[in-house]
Amino acid sequence: MRGLCAIAMALAFVPLGARAQDNGDSWSGFYGGLTAAGMDDSEYFTDSGSPAGNIALDGSGVGAFLGYRHQAGGLVYGGEVAFSPVVSEDPTGGSPFLREDYIDLKGQVGYSMGQAVLYGVLGYSFAASQLDPSSPSEASDGMHFGLGMDYRLGDHTTLGAEYLDRSLSTGYGDSGFPSLSGEGDARSLTVRLSMSF
């Protein structure tokens, strides 16, 4: 996670070159790429509405994304789907709980500064949660928001960083605990390398 933070901070100081005078269609079109993500997750349990403990989780891994953007003047907007098969676990080993396979459906709105685009994200996320590796996989889902920046390295290559905060709700009825539920806060910092086409 520290390495990802360093890369993201470096991107924030990359020269932005042409900036606002370049307001053509340079950010319009389809794109896709690979990610490296660090995940800081947690689960707060309630049983019949009463607090039932919490777990801190973390994980890291690679993923992929595909999206489309359209540029109108300086405004850039679009949609993206991202998949991160990260496994988030208790780093102390004190709990067998895990969450994995994060899917993010994102809407983006941002502003082009020529070589770079800054954008906000709002959307919906899905993940799979297990009380332990032998338990059934339970569906987790909820809204997310975030911020990101992409910087153009070449005509078709982009390097970027994105922060995402997900609010995930989970029921554990399939695991034999119908009165147990969980609320998660899954935050990620992602470095992104993409190609436009």
Secondary structure as UniProt FT lines:
FT   HELIX           2..12
FT   TURN            17..18
FT   HELIX           19..21
FT   TURN            26..27
FT   STRAND          29..47
FT   TURN            48..49
FT   STRAND          50..72
FT   TURN            73..74
FT   STRAND          75..89
FT   TURN            91..92
FT   STRAND          98..112
FT   STRAND          116..130
FT   TURN            133..134
FT   STRAND          138..152
FT   STRAND          157..171
FT   TURN            173..176
FT   TURN            178..179
FT   STRAND          180..196
//
